[in-house]
Amino acid sequence: MKIQYNNLAVVPQMVDQSGCNSKTEQMSEWIPEILLTLKNYSLGSFFSDMKAGMLVSVVAFPLFMTFAIASGVAPNIGILTCIVAGSLAGLFGGARFQIVGPTGAFAMIVADIIKTHGFEGMTCALIMAGIMIVLFGIAKIGDLIHYVPYPITAGFTAGIGLSIIMAQLGAFLGLTLPRAPTDFVDRVYCYFTNFGTMNLYSFVLAIFSLTFLVAIQKYKPKIPGYFCVVVIGIAYSLIFNNVGMETIGTKFGDIENHMPSLAIPDMFFSFSNLKKLFPAAFAIAFLGSLESLLGAVISDNLSGEKHRSNMELIGQGIANLGSAFCGGIPATCALGTTSLNVKAGARTPIAGLFNVVFIVLFMVCLGNFVKIVPLASLASMMLYTAWNMAAFGKNKYILLAPKSDSMVFIATILITILTDIVIAVEIGLVLSAFLFIKRSVETTTAETFSRVISNVYVHDKECECVRISGHLFFGAAPILHDALKALPKTHDTVYIDMQNVPFIDVTGANVLKEFVAEVKGKNIEVFIGGLNKRTLKALKKMDINGELQDHLSEDRI
């Protein structure tokens, strides 16, 4: 009795403890990463984070200005975005090493929105996108974004990279353009017809900067190549006194060193405007979420840590809302600087906050010099970054993959270049879905034969048998339908073997119901056997009127 009592006492205690642990894990899912890491924060971690933040800021400072210019806004807005969004993402995100700011992935989207709806329209779209991203996190769909096929992700990223290269080619060549070309084809024509306006000094600087950047990144990657390119550009501008080159100052005027201020655009209160901006907002939300989670996965692989997707989305949504209300542009994880942050020895999200602090110091101390940076220098950095985004060398194996994958990859690139990323992703997803259905149908087979079987339903009796293998869904249901129709129906028993069917949908269930109804009047008995628990449960749920109730079995032949 004593042993029995002890056993009874232990079991509830173990259950309670398990329940407590489960509740703790559920609660920690919604706690920002910075709070979890502060529990065991040490002086060593502080100095490691500070060092990483300082090193990353040297790369991020010129890069975020460049992305802002590529987005069609002044470089100080890129810095402002980094300050606000980077701080909020560090405080509320669910990943440890994210460096957040403007990125090349957003450049063409933001530029197109501003051209069509103005900066205020872009701000409205960003507010909507921020809310969407937060809702993505709350709804726990962070993991679902990873189901986007890789050819689509690689395709629109490559398309964005090519679009950025074409957009920056004018500044790289030092061309004087009578108008701002709007799309890819228009830019090609505009550059070709104005090729004679090239500024030789600007072009020489751009070529040298690009060559220097490629060499540094290849042979001395620890040297901050982007920052060096900015310094070279400033020195070149001072030596040659601009000589007709366009600089940040001549293009955007004085770079204001103002603090962020809260503002809500008037357009946000108009339902018709919000309806027009919804596609743009969804594009920002989708791409921002995808880039953020991709960056988290990359940093996990480099560090061995584990991010929390849903909390990370909430943090990214809050970061973009803060950027919108403070006059910034869309922000997400900057993949290159996030990887650098891990390699530089960062330990907690505080490294990202140090990055923001050092960028503010750079802006305050170097503000007067930033104005004389030639746009050719920034264009060379943008071309290098955009080519790395396109990653054709890395993704060339996709072209050697099955034609369906390579077709999705190429189509996504072309649609991104010629239209926009939203349409590219939509068409890419539809193509991928149809191709997946086609492949699934090709792997579903139906075999018919006669056999003597013996089980709880049939005792040593010859039956007509149909053996189905593969997913029995709407695409493959006609295969089962044709197999059942082709049965000679010369026996008084039909056995449908579904041992190798892992899944069935409504269309497949309806085919079974119709067959049972058809043969009942012919005194033919039907048994559906070999069902796994999942398939059996699904069929019983869909069998509302009980047509299949007496025909279902887990028994196998």
ABEGO torsion letter per residue (X at the ends): XAAAAAAAAAAAAAAAAAAAAAAAAAAAAABBAAAAAAAABBAAAAAAAAAAAAAAAAAAAAAAAAAAAAAGBBAAAAAAAAAAAAAAAAAABABAABBBEBBAAAAAAAAAAAAAAEAAAAAAAAAAAAAAAAAAAAAGAAAAAAABBAAAAAAAAAAAAAAAAAAAAAAAAGBBBABBBABAAAAAAAAAAAAAABBAAAAAAAAAAAAAAAAAAAABAABBAAAAAAAAAAAAAAAAGGGGBBBAAAAAEBBBBBBBBBBBBAAAABAAAAAAAAAAAAAAAAAAAAAAAAAAAAAAAAAGBBBBAAAAAAAAAAAAAAAAAAGBBBBBBBAAAAAAAAAAGBABAAAAAAAAAAAAAAAAAAAAAAAABBAAAAAAAAAAAAAAAAGAAAAAAAAABBAAAAAAAAAAAAAAAABBAAAAAAAAAAAAAAAAAAAAAAABBBBBBBBBBBBAABBGBBBBBBBBBEBBBAAAAAAAAAAAAABAGABABBBBBAAABABBBAAAAAAAAAAAAAAAAAGBBBBBBGBBAAAAAAAAAABAAGAAAAABBABBX
